[in-house]
Amino acid sequence: MTPEYRLHFAPDNASLVIRLALEELGQPYETVLVDRQAKAQHSAGYRALNPNGLIPVLETPDGPLFETAAILLWLSERHGAMAPQPGSPDRAAFLKWLFFASNTLHADLRMLFYPEKYIGADKAHQAQLQSVLRQRLHQHLTNLDHAAAGRPAWLGAPQPSVLDYYLACQLRWMALYPADADRSWFRIAEYPSLQRLCAGLEHRTAVTTARQAEGLGAAPFTSPAYANPPEGSAT
């Protein structure tokens, strides 16, 4: 039987978050490699699935979905797992931090990684933007660490949520990218509750499967190394 999900992915991209969620949910899925070196995300075929030309896309029985948080929320609701469900008293708190992770944290990371897309080719201007973003990201992580310290059922709990995996991947990327920039500003030990969250995930079967599929190394969140994927390129 053909799986009802097809994940369009590139190694160590935002599609990793969706792969982890699908693995944690125990849902079978197919993968389709998006060759970033060949700029396949900008092809007509891919833009028919996501007109924005961004990764990931998840093909579902309801049609193709894009935007990481939207896919995570849809999956959690469809399968009744990995998030407080509608009607739960924890729902509001979960939603505000999920959308913070997507609309604020992830958006700032994109600007940090690709400043030229937002401020042009001038290196001095790029450096100034990145300096401001590092300060913003530190404050974002401090706020998230404080939220995780309260140990809500949807953030750093023994049974992971979609938000846990989303944050763990973003913390991984902060430690690694941009590859040619000073990354000494980020030390996960400064955020002990988030570090605990990451350490708790690394022993899960979903993470083992994903790290082997995408060549992420033995400790992809607490001691990340650059991806060495068996197929495709992470950049």
DRENMI-148093 format. One record per residue (C-alpha): x, y, z. Coordinates in steps of 0.1 Angstrom, whole numbers, padded with zeros to 4 digits, always signed. Example, Ala and Ser with C-alpha at 12.3 -4.5 7.8 and 13.67 -1.06 7.14 Angstrom:
+0123-0045+0078+0137-0011+0071
//
This chain:
+0000+0000+0000+0013+0035-0009+0018+0057+0021-0006+0086+0023+0022+0110+0031+0050+0122+0008+0077+0144+0022+0097+0167-0001+0130+0172+0018+0166+0183+0018+0189+0170+0044+0192+0191+0076+0166+0216+0063+0132+0224+0079+0119+0192+0064+0139+0175+0092+0113+0187+0117+0085+0171+0097+0104+0138+0093+0109+0137+0131+0072+0143+0137+0062+0116+0112+0086+0091+0128+0074+0100+0163+0038+0095+0152+0047+0062+0136+0032+0072+0103+0046+0057+0071+0057+0081+0044+0077+0084+0012+0105+0109+0007+0113+0130-0024+0148+0146-0024+0148+0183-0034+0182+0189-0048+0192+0223-0035+0225+0224-0053+0205+0222-0086+0179+0247-0071+0152+0222-0076+0131+0241-0051+0126+0267-0077+0115+0244-0105+0081+0246-0120+0071+0212-0106+0081+0221-0070+0065+0255-0072+0033+0239-0082+0034+0223-0047+0048+0254-0029+0047+0286-0049+0072+0301-0024+0099+0277-0034+0107+0267+0002+0113+0234+0018+0094+0214+0031+0063+0203+0014+0042+0174+0027+0017+0158+0003-0013+0146+0022-0048+0133+0015-0060+0169+0019-0034+0182-0007+0001+0196-0004+0010+0215+0028+0038+0239+0033+0050+0261+0062+0066+0240+0090+0043+0251+0118+0012+0246+0097+0023+0210+0088+0031+0202+0124-0003+0216+0137-0022+0197+0109-0004+0164+0118-0009+0168+0155-0046+0174+0150-0051+0147+0124-0035+0121+0146-0046+0134+0180-0010+0134+0194+0021+0154+0200+0002+0185+0211-0026+0196+0234-0058+0191+0213-0086+0216+0208-0105+0219+0241-0075+0212+0263-0066+0239+0289-0030+0237+0277-0040+0245+0241-0036+0283+0243-0001+0282+0259+0011+0256+0233-0002+0276+0204+0014+0308+0214+0048+0292+0217+0045+0272+0185+0037+0303+0166+0065+0322+0184+0089+0294+0172+0076+0298+0137+0069+0335+0132+0096+0350+0154+0124+0326+0161+0125+0309+0127+0121+0341+0109+0150+0357+0127+0171+0326+0120+0164+0330+0083+0176+0366+0084+0207+0355+0103+0216+0328+0078+0207+0347+0047+0212+0384+0054+0217+0392+0018+0181+0384+0010+0169+0410+0034+0195+0439+0033+0215+0434+0001+0251+0426-0007+0269+0452+0015+0289+0431+0040+0290+0459+0066+0252+0461+0066+0249+0424+0067+0272+0422+0098+0252+0449+0115+0219+0431+0109+0234+0398+0121+0247+0415+0153+0212+0427+0161+0197+0393+0153+0221+0375+0177+0209+0398+0205+0173+0391+0196+0179+0354+0194+0195+0353+0228+0165+0370+0243+0141+0346+0224+0160+0316+0238+0160+0330+0273+0123+0334+0272+0118+0299+0258+0142+0285+0284+0121+0301+0311+0089+0286+0296+0105+0251+0295+0117+0254+0331+0081+0251+0342+0080+0217+0325+0046+0220+0309+0033+0188+0293+0040+0201+0258+0075+0214+0262+0104+0192+0273+0081+0165+0288+0089+0128+0286+0065+0124+0256+0077+0150+0230+0055+0175+0213+0058+0188+0178+0072+0220+0194+0100+0201+0211+0113+0188+0178+0109+0222+0161+0129+0239+0188+0156+0211+0189+0162+0215+0152+0165+0253+0154+0190+0250+0183+0210+0226+0161+0211+0251+0133+0222+0279+0155+0252+0259+0166+0262+0252+0129+0252+0281+0107+0262+0303+0090+0292+0280+0085+0316+0309+0077+0305+0331+0106+0314+0336+0142+0290+0313+0161+0306+0318+0195+0275+0338+0206+0255+0306+0209+0262+0281+0237+0234+0257+0245+0245+0254+0281+0233+0290+0287+0198+0276+0283+0197+0246+0306+0160+0238+0302+0164+0237+0264+0195+0217+0267+0176+0192+0288+0149+0191+0262+0174+0183+0235+0192+0157+0255+0159+0139+0262+0151+0137+0225+0184+0122+0213+0176+0088+0227+0143+0084+0209+0138+0060+0180+0125+0088+0158+0158+0107+0162+0179+0076+0155+0160+0070+0123+0162+0106+0112+0198+0111+0120+0208+0080+0101+0186+0090+0071+0202+0125+0069+0237+0119+0083+0234+0140+0113+0258+0124+0137+0254+0107+0171+0243+0138+0191+0225+0160+0166+0210+0184+0191+0234+0187+0220+0267+0183+0201+0258+0188+0164+0281+0182+0135+0275+0192+0099+0253+0168+0080+0269+0141+0059+0238+0128+0042+0237+0096+0022+0219+0115-0006+0216+0152-0016+0231+0182+0001+0223+0200+0032+0231+0234+0017
//
